Amino acid sequence: MKKGPESGTWPLAGVPGKLAESNPDNSRSGGASAKEKAVLSSPGEAENVQLKPSRETPRKKLCGYLNKLGIKGPIKTWKSRWFIYDENKCHLLYYRTAQDVNPLGSIDLSSASFDCKVENGEGVFEIRTPSRVFTLKAISKQAMMYWLQQLQVRRWEFCNAPSRFPVGSSQLVNEPLADRTNVVDSEAFMPPVKTPTEVVGLKAASLPAPQTSTALQNISLKHPWTEIQNTVYNICVSKQLRGNNGNIFNFSEFQEHPESLDEEQEAEVEAGCAVKEEIPEDGRLESRMNWVRKAKWMNSGFLGLAEELSRERSSMDKVSVLQQQILTLTEEVKSQKELVKLLHKALEAAQQEKRVSSMYLTAAEDKDRLELVRHKVRQIADLTSRLEALEKEKKELEQMLALRDSHIQELKEHVQHLMEKNHAKQEVIMALTEQMARELSDPLQEANTITAETLYKQQEEIEHLKDDIDAYKTQNQFLNSEIHQVTRLWTSAAENEKALLMKCACLQARNCQMESKYLTVLRKLQETVPGLPSSDAELVRNLIQEALQWDVKEGAEEGLNLNPVSEYDEYGFMTVPDYEVEDWKLLAKIQALEIKSNNLRSQEVVEKPLRDRWNGVGELSPSAELKGLIRSGIPVEHRQRVWRWIVSRHCSRLPDHYQRLLRQSKSTEHPACRQIELDLPRTLTNNKYFSSPTSQLIPKLRRVLLAFSWHNPAIGYCQGLNRLAAVALLVLEDEESAFWCLVHIVENLMPADYYSDTLITSQVDQRVFKDFLAEKLPRLTAHFEQHQIDVSLITFNWFLVAFVDSLVSDILLRVWDAFLYEGTKVIFRYALAIFKYNEEEILRIHDNVEIYQYLRFFTRMIVDGRKLMNIAFNELNPFPMKLLRNRRTMHREELETELCELEQIKAAYVKERAEQGPQDLQDAVSEEEEEI
């Protein structure tokens, strides 16, 4: 027989005879059964409930009778149920009586909340689970508060048990779980409620179950099989108890011990249940256990005669007690008869089915069997038609009932209206009667009578209000305690979840690093070991091909995708570069893994604190703190606002200036219009918003560039401005704001003549950069000179477009954050930092062709933006702006002198050619003419 759904916990039992028979295997082994442990686990009930229970003392069992609100169709009824708390699963199991074996159901308390309202009535409280709300009712207000307080304590201890969370090797997970299970509540919202021992605990189990108006009212119709199991079990145990001496009223063995067992004796019984097999079987232990069982049986709700016979010594009193007991037994026999009738009906239906099956099996020929089947089919069809007719009749009756209900409601409203009229008339009559009585009687005496009655009513109302105030205070205290505890449980769960997510992020980052190292080893193995055997070389190629087929963006879908590397970032840039060369595809894969690893590692440690600092920034104003924040990188949600503020500080927008430039570009074609159209398809090809000719940003970019060409005729348009304007459009989104951002870069941040026809200032900056490179990185400079490497072939484009199309988008936008705020010295800082970042790798290459090839793409392989930023702003200091201006001035003079010398050479050459005059072509005879 089952012990209950999903639970191995037995309910408390009022009949001790069940304890020894519930599990024969345990009885033979000398140990107490699960049900015995449930009954004998607590030697007694304490006076007060401790919010911080000591682990040294044995745990009190939480159990008792409560009324549960059940629904029978449209009718709601209260049913008495025996509730017991399961410590292992944090479930509240409920049975029909304390003697039942199988529970009718359970309530999961681990994710439940508790509520009590004064409006619901005295002793009524609710247990709210995610799936259902259970309404329970205790016998008194004190019992209700005791149950609520104890359930709160049990839920807190279960939710904060260390065994609920997996123990890992990472401190990120273990640290938040420490020091959480020691204290239940530091704030005492409610004083400990005294234990109502008469309705809660073991003594309540020995009392009879609360009686209902009818015998079958308390039976659970939802669990008929469980009811039958429990009833049969109780009948069997009752027979065994009566079969001791053939008479259930035999009390000869109890005359010497008429009083009930106290707590110490119950503890002795518990100790006796745990006696090992080594105890001599001399019969003393068995007789003692029999005496204990009979004593507890005497104290049970089934027969409560021990105390009454000990107190009432006269024969008349004994007779009255026995008569009362006969009435009780008669009522129980009636209920058992009704249950037997139900069982008989079920048995009769089963026998009828058995007879039909027997006829079918014993039929001599197939015709007879077929006739039986046809007869059965006809019966089924007949029953189906009858069922349809009954359903149709039911619908008609329901419609009639609805009409009658509406009619009754109308009549009720009419009656209510008439009653209100009658009440108003009676009030008028009473008022006139009182007025007439006052006029006829003594005015002073009548006034005193009215005053006394009014005072009495007010006193009664005040008493009721005081009771309500006390009830609301108690309710408020409990709800405050419940809110506080649920909030702490939620906070604890959130911290645990955060710790687990951090652990997963660390593991994913470590996994990405391992995969990146694996791919790097494969690449180096393919490059550095060309003389591998054919089988090994084929294996390496297969491994590389297999690694390239796995998609980084979709690989995380199998597990927890904490920080996926999507194909495009927030601004539409490709996160993984698309290299055409097969060897570079492997580099792109390695780069994608490194990006994901860095993102996962820096998410909680760096990015979240930085975002919190930015969230605390209110109105923007120049300061050292803001400068440091901008250098660290502006979060996506704040970048647009900060960029607009930076541009507005240096560019005073002229009203309608941009619209006027657009009208001018429409009316008159600019000379640079053709070059702009040629550069538009070549702008940010790695960005999805510009890669398509039909993109919505292409027309905006065209208008911004045309407006700037009319705004600054000295420059007009220069190759590179298209990429600057495109980045401004991606971040600022508004084309007019992007136009003013382009104006700020060209006219305020960059020196004059930076985008002129001669690009003279751009060439000056390349010479200044070479000086800085020689000072900051002398080894690398010597290496370049040794292999005759001109870095300006690589860096010229960096300075012209501020690293656009050179760095990955995340690092590029951080560079632009500082560049827009501080100026061109940021470009020098980051250019030097890029070479410093890859210095050791460059020094290992000793072929100028390989060096140039490496310098073509090495900026795209930089994935650790934090490291690059630290090199740029910390390791390369000092870097004063005054030194940069002085170097620019010096090299500009040198370059202008060189250009003047070049112009003189060109002028001398032109003059010499002019003096020689035109060559006489007539004297020159072609070879063909000579042949002719």
N, C-alpha and C positions, 0 to 999 in steps of 0.2 A: 504494500500500500504506500502511496506517495506521502511525503511529509509536507508538501506545499509547493506551490509554483515558484521556481527559481530560488528557493531558499531552503537551507538545511536546518533552520531554526524551528523548534517546537514551541507551541504556545504554553502558557501556564495552565496547569491542570488542577482542578479541585479534588479529584479522586486519586489518592496516592496509589491505588492499585494499578493504575495505568503505568506507573513509572517502571515497575519491575518487568512489565510485559511488553513495553513499547519496542524494546530492542533486545531480543534474547541473546544475541552475540555479545553485547556489552555486558549483560548480566553474568554470563559465564566467565568473562575475562576479569570480573571484579571491578570494572569501571562504571561510572554513572553514564547513563544514556544522555543523548542531547536534550531530551525533555526533562530529565532529572536535573541536569545542569541549569536549565531554564528556571526550574522551581526553586532549587536549593542554592542558587548562585549568591543570594543575598541573605545574611543571617537576620536582617531586620531592616526597618525603614528608619532613616535618620530624621531628626526633628527639623533640621533646616537643610536647604539645598545650597551647596557650595558652588559658586561660579568657577572656582579654580579647584577642581577635585584633585585630591592627592593620589598619586599613582601607587602609593604603598598600601592604602586601604582597599578592600575588595569593592568592586563597582556595584552599585545598586541597580537592580533591574527596573526599567521603566515599563510599567504595564498597568492596566486597569480598564474598567468599563467606561465607554463613552457612547453617546447617541450619535449615529451617523445619518445625515439627511439623504434618503433614497427617493427615487422617482419611479412610481408605477404608472406609466402613461402620463396623463395630465395631473395626477395626484402626487403630492410630495408628502412623504411620511418619515417619521423618525424611527430608526431601528437601533436597538441596543447591540453593540458589538464589543468584543473583547480585543483591546489593542495591546500590542507588545512591540518594543523597539528592538530591531536587529542591529547589533553593534557592527557586524562585519560589512554589511552593505548599506548602512544608513537608510534602511527602509522601515516604515511603520506598518507592520502586518496586522490585519484585523480578522477575527474569527466571530462566529455567531455566539459561542460561549467559550469559557475558559477550558472546558473539557474537550473541545474539538481538536482533531489532529491536523487537518489540512486548512490553511487559511483561505478565506474568500477572496482576498486581494491584498495589495500592498501599495504604499505611498512612498515615492522616492523623495527623500528629504534633502539630498545633496544639492539639488538645484531649486529647492522650494523656498518660498517666503511665507511668513505667518502674519495674520491680520486679525484684529478683534475690533468690533464696532458696538457701541452702546445701543445703537438702533436695532441691532439684530436680536437683542434679548440677553438675559443674564446667562452667562456660561457658554455662549455661542462664539466660536472662533472659526477661522478659515485657514486652510493650508493650500496655497496656490503653487501648483507645479506648472511647467511649460505646457502641458497637455490638458490639464483638468484642474478644477477647483473643488476641494473637498470641504464640506461644511460639517463641523462636529459640535457637539454640545456636552459640556461637563455638568456634573450635578450641582455645582456651586461656582461662584466667582473665584473663590480661592483655588479650587481644583483646576479651573481653566487657566489661571495665571501660573500655577505650578506646571501644568503640561506645556504651556508656551515657553516658559523659562527653561525647562529641561530640554525641550526640543531644540531651542537655540543653542544650548551648550553642546548637545550631541552633534548638531550640524557643524558647529565651529571646529570641534575636535576632529571630526571625520574629514572636513575639507582641508584642514591644516596638518593632516597626518603625513609624515615623511614618506610613507610607502606609496602615496598616491602619485608621486612624481618620480620619474626615472632618475637614477643616480648616474651621472655622467662624469667623465674625466675633466670636463671643462669647469673652471671656476666661475665662468659666466652664468652657469645654470645653478651651481650649488650655493653660491653666495646669497642670492635673493631668497632662497628657501630656508636659510638658517635663521634661528631666533624668531620663528613665527608660531611655533606650536606650544610655547611655554605659557603664554598669557591669553586668556579668553577675551577679557575686556578690562581695560584700565579705568574706564569711566563707569561708575555705578549709577546707571540710569534708574534701576529698580532695586530695592532691597530684596534679599533672598526670601522666597515665599516658603512658609512653613509647609512641611509635607502633610497632606491630608491622608493619613494612614488608613482611614476607614474606606476610602474609595480608590486608592492607588497602592499598588504593590502586592505582596504575597497575601496579605490579609483580605484584600479585595477578591483575590482568586478563590478563597475559601467560602466567600459569601455566595448566595444564590444569584443567578442572573436576574436583572430587572424584568419583572413580568409585564407582558403586553396585554392589550384588551382581548385579543383573540389568539388562539394557539398558533395559527399559521401566519400571523401578521409578521412575525420576526424572521420567517424563513426567506432566504435569498433565492429568488426565482431565476437569477442570472447564473447561479452556480448549482444546478440540481444534482449533478454527480458528486460534487464536494459535500453537499448536504447529506446525500444518502450514505457516503463513506463515513462521515462523522457520526451519523445516527446509528449505523450498524456497529461502529466501534464502541459507542457509549452503551448500547444494549448489551454487547458481549461483556464489557467490563462490569456492568451492573449485575449480570447473571453470575459472574465469578464472585462478586462480593457477597451476593445472597447465598451462594452455594457453600459458604464456609461452615455454617451450622444448620442450613436449611431454613433459616429464618433471618430476615434482615433486621429484625428488632431484637437480636440477641446481644445484650450488653454485659454479659457476665465477665468478660475480660476487662471491662472498663470501669468496674466498680471501685477498683483501687486507685484509679487515676482519672477522676471525673473532670479535672480541669484541663483546659486546652494547653497545647504545647507552647512554651514561650520561645523566645528567640535563641536562647542557648541550646534548647533541645533540638531546634531546627538545624542549628550548626552541627550538633552531634549527628543528626541524621545525614547531613551532607558529608561529614567525615566518614560515617559508616558506609556511605555509597562508594567511597574511594578506597576501601580496605583491600589490600592485595590478597592473592591466593594463598599466601603463606599462613594466614590465620587458621588455627585449628577449627575444624567444622564440628564443634560440640553442641551446636544447636542454639547457643546463647545469642549469637549474632542474628540468626534467622528469627528467633522469638522476639528479639528487640525490634527488628525491622517490621515484623508483623504488628507488634504493639504500636509502633510509630504510624504505620499505615492506617490502622484502625482508629487511632487517636485523630489523625488528620481527617479521616473519613467522618468521624463524629463531628468535626468542626466544619465540614463542607456544607454547601448550600443544599445538597441532596437530602441530608437528614441532620438537622441541628438539634439533637436531643440530649447531648452529653451535659451541657450546662443546665438545661431546663430540668432534667431528672435529678441532677445534684442539688438544685435549689428547691424544687418542689418535691417534698417528701410524702405528702399525703396522697392517697390513692385517687382522690377526685381530681387532683391536679394532674396526675399522671394520665388519667383517662382523657382529660381535656386535651392534653398535649398529643396523645395518640390519635384522638379524633381529628385534631388539626392536621396531623401528619397524613391520616387517611385521606382527607380532602385534597391535600397536596398531591398524593400519589394518584388519586382519581383523576385529577386534572392532567397529570402527566400521561396516564393511561389513555385518556381521550385523545391527547395530541399524538400518541404513538399509534392509536387506532386509525386516525386520519392519515398518518403517513403510510400505514400498512395498506389502507385502501388504495392510495396512489400506487404503491408497489404492486398490488393485485391487478390494477388496471393495466399497468405496464406489462405484467406477467401474462395476463390474458391476451393482450395484443401479440405478444411474442409467441404464445402457444398457438393462436390462430394462424399466424404466419408459418409456424412449424407444421401445422396440420396441412395447410395448402401445399407446402413443399413436400411433405410426405406423400400426399396424393399424387403429386406430379412425378415423384420418383418411383412409386409403386404401380404406376399405370402400366398395363400389359403391352399396349401397342402405342405407336406414335400418334394414331388418331386420337386416342384418349388424351394423351399429353397435349396435343394441339388444341383439343376442345377445351381443356383446362386453361391453356394460355389465352384462347379466345375469350373464354369466360372472364378471365382476369382483365383482359383488355377492355371488354364491355363494362366491367365494373369501374375500371379507371375512367373510361369515357363518361359513364354515368356520373361518377363523382366529380369529374371535371366540369360537366354541364351544371351540376348542382352548385359547385363552387362559383361558377360564373354567375349563376342566378343569385346566389347569396351575395356576391360582390356587388352586383347591380342593385340588389335590394339595399345593401349597406350604403352605397352611394346615395340612393334616394333618401334613405333615412338620415344620412349626414346632411343632405340638402335641407330636408325638413327640419332637422335639428338646428341648422344654421338660421333658417327663417324664424323658428320659434325663439332661438336665442336673441335674434335682433328684436323680435316682438316683445320678448320679456325685458330686454334692455330698455326699449321705449316705455313699457309699462312701469319699469322701475324708475325711470326718469320722471314719468308723470306722477308716480306715487311720491317720489322725493319732492317734487314741486308742491304737491298738495300738502305734504308734511311740513314743508317750510312755511307754507301759508298758514297752516294750522298752528305751527309753533309761534309764528308772528302774532296770530290772533290771541293765542294763550298768553303771550308776553304782555300784550296790551291789556287783556283781562286781568292778569296778575298785577300789573302796574296800577290799574284803576282800583282793584280791590285793596291793594296796600294803601293807596292814597285815601280811600274811603275809611279804611281801618285807622289810619293815622288821625284823620279828622275826628273820628268818634272816640278814640282812646286818648289817654294822657300823652300829650306831645313829648314830654320829657322822658317818660318811661319807654315810649316807642323808639325814640332816638337812641337810648341806651341799649335796647335790644338789638337794633340794627348795627350799632357800633360793635357789640360783642360778637355777633355773627360774622361781620366783616373781618374783625380781628382774628377770629378762629380760622376762617378760610385763608387769610393771608399767612397765618402761621403754618397751616398745612402746606400751602404752596411754597413757603420758604423751606420747609423740611424736604419737600420733593426736589426743589432746586439744589439744595445742599447735597442730596444723594446723587443728583445728576452731575454736580461739579466733581464730587469724589470719583464717580465712575469715569468721567472724562479725563481727570487727572491720571488715573490708573492707565486708561487707554493711551493717553499721550506719552506717559513714561515708557510703556511697552513699545509703542510705535517708534519712539526715539531710539530705544535700544535696538529694535529690529533694523531701522534704517542705518544706524551706525555699524551694526555687525555685517549687514549685507554690503555696505560700502567697503568695509575692510576686506570682506571676502572677494569682492570684485577687484579691489586694488591688488590684493595678493595674486589673484588669477592673472591679472593683466601683467604684473611684474614677472610672474613665471613664464607667461607667453612671450614677453619681450626677451627674457633671458634665453629661452629656447630658440627664438628667431635669430638672436645674435649668435648663438652657437651654430645654428644652421648656416648663417652667413659666413662665419669663420671656416666651417667645413667646406662650403662651396668655394670660397676663395682659395683654400688650400688645394682643393681638387683642380681648380683652374690653373693654379701654379704648376701642379704636377703634370697636367696635360700640356701646358706650354713648354715645360722642360723636356717632355717626351718628344714633342714636335721639333724642338730645337736640336735635340740629339739626332733625330732622323735627318734633319737638314744638313747638319755638320757631317754626319756619316756619309751622306750622299755626295757632299762636296769634297771632303778631305780624303776619302778612301776610294779613288777611282779604280784601283786594281782589285776590286772585290771579285770573287768567283761569280759566275753567271747566276747560280742559284741564289747566292746571298744578295746580289744586286737586284734580282727579281723580287725577292722578299722585301727589301727596303722600298722598292717602288710600289709594291702592293700595300705596304703599311702606310706610305704617304698618300696614296690614292684613297685608301679607306678613311684616313684622317680628314682629307679634304671633302669627302662626301658627307661627313657628319656636319650638320648645320648647327652653329653655336646658338642661333636665335631660337631654334626649336628643341634643342637638346634638353632644356630645363623643364619642358612640359611633363616629362615623366615623373619628376619629383616636385619638391616645393620650389616654386619660381619666385625667389625673394627679390632679386634685382636683375631682371633679364636684360640681355643686350639685344635691343630691337634693331631692325634694319636702319631706321632713321631716328635721329634725336628730336628734341622739342622744336628745333628750328629747321628740320628737314635735311640736315647733313647726314651722309652715309656714315654709320659708325664703323663699318668694316670696309676698307678701301677695296675697290674692284681692280686688281692688277691683271693685266692680260698675260704677262709672262708666267709660265707654270711655276717657276721657282718662287716668284713673288707672291703667288697665291698662298703658298705655305707660310710666307712671312705675314700675309694678311690674317691668316688663321691664328698664328701666334700672337699677333697684335690684338685680335679680338678677345682672346683668352686673357691677355694681360689687362685689357680694359675692364673686363668683367671682374677680375680678381681685385683690381684697385678700387673699383666702385664698391664692391662688397665690403672690403676692409675699411674703407674710409666713411662708409655711410653713417654708422653710429658714432664713430670716434671723432670725425672731423666735420662732416657735412651737417649733421644735426645740430651740434653746438653753434656752428657758424650761422645756420638758418635761424636759430633762436636769437642770436645777437642781432641779426638783421630785423627780425620781427619786433625787437624792442626799439629800433630806430624810428623816431617820429619825423619831425620836420628836419630836412637836410640842411646842413650848414658846414662850411669848410672847417676841418679839425684834423688833428693827428690821428684820432681814433677812427674817423671816417676814412682817412687815407689808408690806414692799416686794413680796414674791412674791405675796401675796394681792391687792394692788392691781393687779398685772400680769395677774391672772386665774389661776384654778386649772384645770389640765387636767381633762378629763372623768374620767380614771381615778383622780384624787386628790380630786375635789370632794366626794364622799359622805363620805369619811373625815374631811376637814377640817371639813365642816359638823357632823358628829356631835361632833367634838372641841370646836368653838366652843360648841355648845348645852350640852354636858355641863359646860363651865367655869362657866356662869351659872345652870343649872337643875339642881338636885339631884333626880333622879328618885325619886319615892316608889314603893316596891314595890306592885304591884297597883293603883296609883291609877287608871291609865287604864281597866283592866278594870272597876273599881268604877263609874266614871262611865258606861261603856257599859251596865252592868246597870241603873243608875238611869235612863238615857234610855229603856231598853226598858220599864221598869215605869211611868214617869211621863212624860207628854208635856210637853215644854217649850213655853212660849208662843212662842218664836222658831222652832218647828219648821215652821210654815207658811211663814215668810219664807225659811227655808233651802231648802225644797223649790222655792220659786219661783226662787231664785238658782242652783240647781244646773245647770239647762240653759243658763244664760247665763255659765257659767264657762269661760274659756279656749276660746272657740269656734275659735280658730286652731290648736288642738292636737288631734291625732288621738286622744289618749287620753281627751279630755273632749267631743269633738264629737258622739259617738254616745251616745244614752241608755242603750244596753246595755253601755257601756264598764265594765271591771272597776274602774276608779278612782273611778267615781261613788259606789258604796256606801261605799268607804273615806273619800271626802271627806265624805259625809253623817255617818259615825260620828265623824270628827275634829271637825267643827263642833258636833255635838250634845254631845260630851264637853266641848268648851271652853265651851259655853254653860252647862253645869252646873258647870264648874270655876271660872268667873268670873261669878257672877250679877250683879255690878255692870254689866258690859257685856252679857253674854248673847250676842247676835249683832248685828253691824253689817255693813252692806253694804260689801264690800271684803275682809272676812276670808276669804271663800270663795276669792278669788284668791291671797291669801297662803298659805293652807293647800294650795292646788293646786300651787303651785310647790314647796313643801316636799315634797309627796308625789312629784312627778316626780323630784326629786334623791335624796331619802333612801329612797324606795320603801317603807319600813316606816311604817305609819300611826301607830304609837305615837311613833316618832321625829319624824314630821311634826307630831303634836300638841304635843310639847315644843318644837319649833322655833317653832310659832305662839305658844306661851306666852312664849318668849324674846323674840319680836318685840314682842308687845303689852305685856308687863309689864316688860321690861328695857330694850329699845332705845327704844321710843316713850315720850314723856312721858305723865304721867297725864292722863286725860280726853281722850285722843286719839280714842278710839272711843266716847265717851259719847253721850248723846242730843243734847246741845248742840254737840258737836264743837268745843268752845271752844279747845282747844289746837291743833287743826288750823287754825282761823282765825288764831290767833296766829302760827303758822308762815308763813302766807301774807303777813302784814304784815312779818315778819322777812325773808322772801325778797325782798320789794319793796325793803327798805332795802339789802340786799346787791346787788340788781340795779342800783340807782341808783349805788352806790359802784363796782362792778366794771365795769359797762357803761353809762356815763352817756349816750352817744349813743343807744343803743337805748331807754333809759328816756325820753329826751326825745321820741323818735319815737313811742313808745306814748302819751305824754301829748298830743302834738299831734293824734293821731287818736283819742283817747279809748278806748284799748284797756286792758281790765282783764285782766291776765295770770292773775289767780287763777282765772278761769273755765277756764283750760287747766291750770294747775299744781296746782290743789287735788287732783285725782285722782292726780297723780304722787306727792304726799306720802302720800296715804291708802293706796295699794297698792304703794308703792315701785316705780313705773314699770312695773308689770305691764300688759300690753296696750298699752304705749306704745312701747317699744324693741324692736328685733329680738332674738331669743332669745339670740344669742351675747353681745351687749352687755349685755342684761338680767342674765344670770347673772354677768357680771363685776361689775356694780354690786352685786348681792346678795352676792358674795363679800366685798367690802370693807364693805358695809352690816352684815352679820352680825358682822363682827370689830370695826368701829370705831364704829358707831352712826349716828344720824340726820344727823350732819354730812356724811356721804357723799351723802345725798340732796340737800342744799343744794349741794354741790360739783358734782354731775352736772347738776342743774337749771340752774345758771349756765353750765356748760360747754355744754349743749345750745343755749342762746341765743347763746353766744359762737361756737359752731360754725356757726350759720346767721345770724350778725349781718348780714353784708353782703347776703345775699339778702333779709332782712326789710327792711333800709333802702331797698331798691330799690322796695318796694311802697308806694304812697301812697293806698291806698283801704282804709278800715277793714274793709269786707266782705271784700275780698281778703286782708287780713291775718289775719282770723279764719279764713277758709277755709284759708289756708296753715298756720296754727298747729294746725289739726285733725290734719294728717297729717305735719308736717315731722319729727317724731321718728322716724317709720318710714323716712325717707329717709337716716338716718345709718347708714352702713355701715362707716366706718373707726373701729373701736373703739379702736385704739391712739392715734389722734389725739385722740379724745374723752377718753381717760384722761389723756393728757399735758396737755390743757387743764385738766381737773378738779384734778389733783394738783400741777401745776407752774406753769402760767401764772396761776392764780387765787390763789396764795399771797400773803400769809399768810392763814390761816383758822383761828384758835384757837377751841377749844371754849368757852373762858371768855367770849369776845365773844358767841357764840351764846346762852349762858345769860343773859347780861345783857340782850340784846335781847329774849329771850323774856319775861323778868321785866317789863321796861318795857312791852312791848306787851300783856301779859296784864293789867296794872293798868289800862291805858287801855281795853282791851276790856271788862273787868269794870265800869269806871265807866260806859261807854256802855250796857252791858246793864242796869245799875241805873237809869240815866236812862230807858231804854226801858221798864223794868218800872214805874217811877213814872208814865210817860205812860199806859201801859196801865191801871194802877190808877185814875188820875184819870178816864180815859174810862169805865171800868166804873162808877165811883161816880156820874159825871154821868148816865149812862143809867139808873142805879137811881133817882136822885132824880127824874128826869122821870116815872118810873112807866110802867105799860103804856098804850099808846094805846087809846082807846076805839074798838073796831072797829064798834060798832053805829052810831056817827055817820057812818061812812064808807059812802056809798051807791054801789054800782057803777053803771056806765054802763048795764048791761042793765036794772037795776031802774028807772032813770030812764026808759028807753025804754018799759018796760012800763007 
